[in-house]
Amino acid sequence: MPAADPQQMEAVERSSARKRTFFRWLLFLLLGLFAIYYLAPMYVMIVTSLKTMEEIRQGNLMTLPNEIMFDSWKTAWSGRGYAAGDVFLRPFFWNSIKMVVPAVFISTFLGALNGYALTKWRFKGDNLIFLMFLFGCFIPYQAILLPMARTLGILGIANSITGLVVVHTVYGLSFTTMFFRNYYISIPDEMIKAARIDGAGFFKIFFKVLLPISAPIIVVTVIWQFTGIWNDFLFGSSFSFGEAAPIQVALNNMVLTSTSVKEYNVDMAAAFIAGIPTLLVYVFAGKYFIRGLTAGSVKG
């Protein structure tokens, strides 16, 4: 059998390398176009918020401002320059913080506890209970508005931050339980058995054995819950109003109750302020979200 020509093999390799390079750059180009398409609205929001109303009326949406002005951001945040009675975001931003932090913490902790009990302390009917939690993930928001409103009224926490914390904790519990259950089922049962042999009880195993290795799924759950609760409008508008409303409700009220002269720069600044927390979460923790989703995908 004749030996392969080294020059011919080198030419084939160069041709393959050129094809790979071409397709790689083509892929980068397509991804870049998609990125520009999705980032264009954010760009318009930012440049519009930095313009004066005169520039907005006379210029193009995509043009940069002649002079960078942060007056609209100050107005959106603290109300300076607005007419009396208009809405600004500062108090409602802190309302959302007060709502999100405890709701995320409580729902994540209870979800971890449920997932632990449903996987490592098996009991009769545990699969049925998990199916009920799973079913809860598919219940639409609208289906629980009336019963939840009645419950909050009976508890005396309607139109309050505490009431919103309860709503988001209860609604998010199905998701957090599912996340932790699917993660813990991949952890070998031998770890739990060894701890029980050493005399560890239910809570000691949970806090000393499982929680230290649960960082990936905790990150997933926190990001999921934080994003959903912060961006929620339906529960906020249904169960709160006035000074107890979260930021998304305040943003809507700001746009609807602004002065007769529409100030698009203030509206754009307000919308961006309302979206900054979730944007920062995904910028700094997005890679951990993907890792956490795949961390429990393989058993053993």
MARKE-989216 format. One record per residue (C-alpha): z, y, x. Coordinates in steps of 0.2 Angstrom, whole numbers, plus 5000, padded with zeros to 4 digits. Layout:
% MARKE-989216
ZYX/...
***
This chain:
% MARKE-989216
500050005000/499550175008/500850295012/501050455002/500250605010/501750725015/500650875012/500250814994/502050774990/502550954996/501251034985/501850934970/503650994974/503051174976/502151164959/503651084950/504751224958/503651354952/503651284934/505551274934/505651454940/504351504927/505351424912/506951484919/506351664919/505551644902/507251574895/508151724903/506851844895/507151764878/509051774879/508951954885/507852004870/509151914858/510552004867/509652174865/509352134847/511152094843/511852234854/510752374847/511852414832/513352434844/512352544855/511852654839/513752654834/514352714851/512952854854/513152914836/514952934837/514753034853/513553164845/513853314834/513153314817/511853434822/511153314835/511253174822/510153274809/508853324822/508753184834/508352994834/509652864832/509252784849/509352944859/510852984870/511953134866/511553294875/513453314878/514753174876/515953234863/517553134858/518053244843/517453114831/518552984839/520053094838/519653134820/519452954815/521052904824/522253054819/521353154806/521253314816/519853414808/519853324792/520153404775/521953374768/522053204759/520753124769/521052954777/521252924796/521552754805/523152774816/524452714803/523352574796/522952514814/524852484817/524952404800/523652274805/524652244821/526252214812/525252094800/524252004813/525551964827/526851874816/525451794805/524651724820/526251664828/526951584813/525351494807/524951434825/526751364827/526751274811/525051214813/525551134830/527151064822/526050984808/524750914820/526150834831/526950754816/525350694809/524750614825/526250554835/527550524821/526550424809/527250394792/526650324775/525450444767/525050544783/523150524781/523250584763/524250744768/522950774782/521550764769/522450884758/522651004773/520750974776/520351014758/521251174760/520051234773/518651234760/519551324747/518651494745/519651654746/519351704728/520051544721/521851594727/521851784723/522751764706/524051634710/524451714726/524651884718/525851804705/526751724719/526951884729/527551974713/528851834710/529451844728/529552034727/528452064742/526852124734/526052274742/526952254758/526552194776/527752054774/526651994759/525052004769/525951904783/526351764770/524651764763/523751744780/525051614786/524851504771/522951514770/522751494789/523951344790/522551214785/521451274799/522851274812/523451104807/521651034808/521451114826/523051044833/522950874824/521150844832/521850894849/523450794849/522550634843/521650634860/523350634869/523850454874/525250384863/526050314878/526750484883/527650504867/528350324868/528950354886/529850504881/530650424866/531250284877/532050414888/533050474873/531950624868/531950664850/530650744838/530850924844/531250894862/529550794864/528650934855/529351074866/529450984882/527950864882/526650924870/526751114870/526551134889/524851044888/524251124872/523651294880/521851254877/522051234858/523351364857/522051494864/520751424851/521951444837/522551614841/520851684843/520251604827/521751674817/521751844825/519951874822/520051814804/521651904799/521052064808/519352074800/519952024783/519552144769/519752044753/521651994755/522052174761/521152264747/521852134734/523752134739/523952304746/523552484744/524052654750/525152664765/525352474766/523452434768/522752364784/521452444794/519952364786/520452434769/520752604777/519052604785/518252574768/519252714760/518852834774/516952804771/517152814752/518352964752/517653074766/517153254763/515653314754/514653334770/514453154777/515053144795/514152994802/514953014819/516653004812/516252844802/515452764817/516952804828/518152734815/517052574813/517152544832/518952584833/519252454819/518252324829/518952354847/520352224846/519252074841/517952134853/519252134868/519851964862/518151884864/517751974880/519251924889/519651754881/517951694875/517651564888/519351494885/518951474867/517451364871/518451264883/519851244870/518551184857/517951044868/519651004876/520150874863/518350804860/518650644870/520050524866/521050454881/
***
